[in-house]
Amino acid sequence: MIGYLEGKLLKKGDDRILVLANQIGYEILLPAYVMDTFRAKSVGDHVSLYIYYHQTERQPKPVLIGFNLEVEKEFFQYFISVEAVGVLKAIRALTIPVREIARAIEAKDVSKLKRLKSIGDRTARKIIATLEGKMDKFALIQPSQKVETPGTEDLSQQVFDVLVQQLGYKTTAAKQMVIDAMKRNKAISTPEELFEEVYRGENAGS
C-alpha cells in the first residue's frame, strides 16, 4: 500500500497531478484546497505528498488521494467515516483548508459546511453529529507547513511534537500554547484533553 510519494511533477490537471517516482508515473487526485497549493508549482518541480490509498470491491481500480500534511490525511479518514460521505464525495467537498472545516464542525456551523461542494443541510448535520468533539487537533493546523525539532515523550511533549511536526507551529509558539493550557487546567491527564484546552485557548484569542 502506498502511504507517501516523493518525485518529479510530470503533469497538472484540474483535480489531479502525475508524479514520476522511481520511473513510475502515479496519478494522484487532489482535493481543491491541496491543488491550490500546487498552482505555483511547475512541471519538473520536486513534490512530496502523503497518500490515502483507496481500493474496494466496488472501486477495484486503486485511487490515490494526496495531502501536504499527514494530519490532513488523518482528517480525511475521519471525514469519510461519516455516513453518506464516500471517498470521491469527500475529495470534491474539501474546497477549503482542513483547519476551517474542523473549526466549523466544532462550532456546529451548518451554514459553513453547506458551502462545501456536494454537502447539503442533512449531510452537514451528520458530519457535525459524527465528528464534533474529535476535531480540536485538526482545528489547530497552521497555514504554514514548516517542520521543526521534536523532543521527548511525556504528555506535554507529545502534544508539543504534534503541534510542531504535524500542525506547523513554530517551537516557541507551540511551547507557550502547551504551557498556557496546562496552567488553565491542571487536571489534564491525556493528550486529547490537552489538545482540547489548547484549542479552547487559541480559539478564544482569535
C-alpha positions as CSV (number, residue, x, y, z in Angstrom):
1,M,0.0,0.0,0.0
2,I,1.3,3.5,-0.8
3,G,1.3,6.0,2.0
4,Y,3.8,8.6,0.8
5,L,5.2,9.7,-2.5
6,E,8.1,11.9,-3.5
7,G,9.1,12.6,-7.0
8,K,9.0,14.9,-10.1
9,L,5.8,16.6,-11.2
10,L,5.0,15.5,-14.7
11,K,1.6,16.9,-15.3
12,K,-1.1,19.1,-13.6
13,G,-4.8,18.8,-14.3
14,D,-7.9,20.4,-12.8
15,D,-8.2,17.9,-9.9
16,R,-5.1,15.7,-10.3
17,I,-1.4,15.5,-10.9
18,L,1.0,13.0,-12.3
19,V,4.2,12.3,-10.3
20,L,7.2,10.4,-11.5
21,A,8.7,8.3,-8.7
22,N,11.2,5.5,-9.3
23,Q,10.4,5.6,-13.0
24,I,6.7,5.0,-12.4
25,G,4.1,7.7,-13.0
26,Y,1.5,7.9,-10.3
27,E,-1.8,9.7,-10.9
28,I,-2.9,11.4,-7.7
29,L,-6.3,13.1,-7.0
30,L,-6.0,16.3,-5.0
31,P,-8.8,18.0,-3.0
32,A,-9.3,21.5,-4.2
33,Y,-7.5,23.1,-1.2
34,V,-4.5,20.9,-1.8
35,M,-4.5,21.7,-5.6
36,D,-4.4,25.4,-4.7
37,T,-1.0,24.9,-3.1
38,F,0.2,23.4,-6.4
39,R,-0.8,26.4,-8.5
40,A,2.7,27.9,-8.2
41,K,4.5,24.6,-9.0
42,S,5.8,23.8,-12.5
43,V,6.3,20.6,-14.4
44,G,9.7,19.3,-13.4
45,D,9.5,20.5,-9.8
46,H,10.2,18.1,-6.9
47,V,7.0,17.3,-4.9
48,S,6.0,15.2,-2.0
49,L,2.6,14.1,-0.7
50,Y,1.1,11.9,1.9
51,I,-1.2,9.4,0.2
52,Y,-4.6,7.9,1.1
53,Y,-4.9,4.7,-0.9
54,H,-8.4,3.7,-1.8
55,Q,-9.5,0.3,-3.3
56,T,-12.6,-1.7,-2.6
57,E,-14.7,-4.3,-4.3
58,R,-17.0,-1.5,-5.5
59,Q,-13.9,0.6,-6.5
60,P,-11.5,-2.1,-7.8
61,K,-9.3,0.5,-9.6
62,P,-6.9,1.9,-7.0
63,V,-7.4,5.7,-6.3
64,L,-4.6,7.7,-4.8
65,I,-5.5,10.9,-2.9
66,G,-2.7,13.3,-2.0
67,F,-2.3,15.6,1.0
68,N,0.5,18.0,2.0
69,L,0.4,17.0,5.7
70,E,0.0,13.6,7.3
71,V,-2.5,15.2,9.7
72,E,-4.7,16.3,6.7
73,K,-4.7,12.6,5.6
74,E,-5.8,11.7,9.1
75,F,-8.6,14.2,9.0
76,F,-9.8,12.8,5.6
77,Q,-10.1,9.3,7.2
78,Y,-12.3,10.8,9.9
79,F,-14.3,12.7,7.3
80,I,-15.1,9.6,5.1
81,S,-16.3,7.8,8.3
82,V,-19.4,9.9,8.2
83,E,-22.5,8.2,6.7
84,A,-23.2,9.4,3.2
85,V,-19.7,10.9,2.7
86,G,-17.8,8.5,0.5
87,V,-14.2,8.9,-0.7
88,L,-14.9,10.6,-4.0
89,K,-17.6,12.9,-2.5
90,A,-15.1,13.8,0.2
91,I,-12.5,14.8,-2.3
92,R,-15.0,17.1,-4.1
93,A,-16.1,18.5,-0.7
94,L,-12.7,19.6,0.6
95,T,-12.7,23.0,-1.1
96,I,-11.3,24.9,1.9
97,P,-8.5,24.1,4.3
98,V,-9.0,21.3,6.9
99,R,-8.4,23.8,9.7
100,E,-11.5,25.8,8.6
101,I,-13.7,22.7,8.2
102,A,-12.6,21.3,11.6
103,R,-13.4,24.7,13.3
104,A,-16.8,24.7,11.6
105,I,-17.6,21.2,12.9
106,E,-16.6,22.2,16.5
107,A,-18.6,25.4,16.2
108,K,-21.6,23.4,14.8
109,D,-21.6,25.8,11.9
110,V,-24.0,24.1,9.5
111,S,-24.1,27.0,7.1
112,K,-20.3,27.0,6.6
113,L,-20.3,23.2,6.0
114,K,-23.1,23.6,3.4
115,R,-20.7,25.8,1.4
116,L,-18.6,22.7,0.8
117,K,-19.2,21.2,-2.7
118,S,-21.9,18.4,-2.6
119,I,-22.7,18.9,1.1
120,G,-26.3,19.7,1.8
121,D,-28.0,20.5,5.1
122,R,-28.7,16.9,6.1
123,T,-25.1,15.8,5.4
124,A,-23.7,18.8,7.2
125,R,-25.6,17.9,10.3
126,K,-24.4,14.3,10.0
127,I,-20.8,15.5,9.8
128,I,-21.3,17.5,13.0
129,A,-23.1,14.7,14.8
130,T,-20.3,12.2,13.9
131,L,-17.2,14.3,14.3
132,E,-17.9,17.0,16.9
133,G,-15.5,16.7,19.8
134,K,-12.8,15.0,17.7
135,M,-11.6,18.0,15.7
136,D,-9.6,20.0,18.1
137,K,-6.2,18.7,16.8
138,F,-7.2,19.5,13.2
139,A,-8.6,22.9,14.0
140,L,-5.1,23.9,15.1
141,I,-3.4,23.2,11.8
142,Q,-1.3,26.3,10.8
143,P,-1.4,27.6,7.2
144,S,2.4,27.4,7.3
145,Q,3.8,23.8,6.9
146,K,7.3,24.4,8.4
147,V,8.6,21.5,10.5
148,E,11.0,22.0,13.4
149,T,12.7,19.9,16.0
150,P,10.9,17.2,18.1
151,G,11.7,16.3,21.7
152,T,11.0,13.7,24.5
153,E,7.8,11.8,25.1
154,D,5.8,13.0,28.1
155,L,2.2,14.3,28.0
156,S,3.1,17.9,27.2
157,Q,5.9,16.8,24.8
158,Q,3.6,14.6,22.9
159,V,1.2,17.5,22.2
160,F,4.1,19.8,21.6
161,D,5.6,17.4,19.0
162,V,2.2,17.2,17.1
163,L,1.8,21.0,17.1
164,V,5.3,21.4,15.6
165,Q,5.8,18.4,13.4
166,Q,2.3,17.9,12.1
167,L,0.4,21.1,12.6
168,G,3.1,23.5,11.5
169,Y,3.5,25.7,14.6
170,K,6.9,27.2,15.5
171,T,8.6,25.8,18.5
172,T,8.3,28.9,20.6
173,A,4.6,29.4,19.9
174,A,3.8,25.7,20.5
175,K,5.7,25.6,23.8
176,Q,3.8,28.6,25.1
177,M,0.4,27.2,24.0
178,V,1.1,24.0,25.9
179,I,2.3,25.9,29.0
180,D,-0.8,28.2,29.0
181,A,-3.2,25.3,28.5
182,M,-1.6,23.4,31.4
183,K,-1.9,26.5,33.6
184,R,-5.5,26.9,32.8
185,N,-6.4,23.3,33.5
186,K,-4.1,21.5,36.0
187,A,-6.4,18.4,35.8
188,I,-5.4,17.5,32.2
189,S,-4.3,13.8,32.1
190,T,-4.5,12.8,28.4
191,P,-3.2,14.3,25.1
192,E,-6.8,14.6,23.9
193,E,-7.7,16.8,26.9
194,L,-4.6,18.9,26.4
195,F,-5.4,19.4,22.7
196,E,-9.0,20.4,23.7
197,E,-7.6,23.0,26.1
198,V,-5.0,24.3,23.6
199,Y,-7.7,24.7,21.0
200,R,-10.0,26.4,23.5
201,G,-7.4,29.0,24.4
202,E,-6.3,29.5,20.8
203,N,-9.9,29.9,19.6
204,A,-10.6,32.4,22.4
205,G,-7.8,34.6,21.3
206,S,-8.7,34.5,17.6
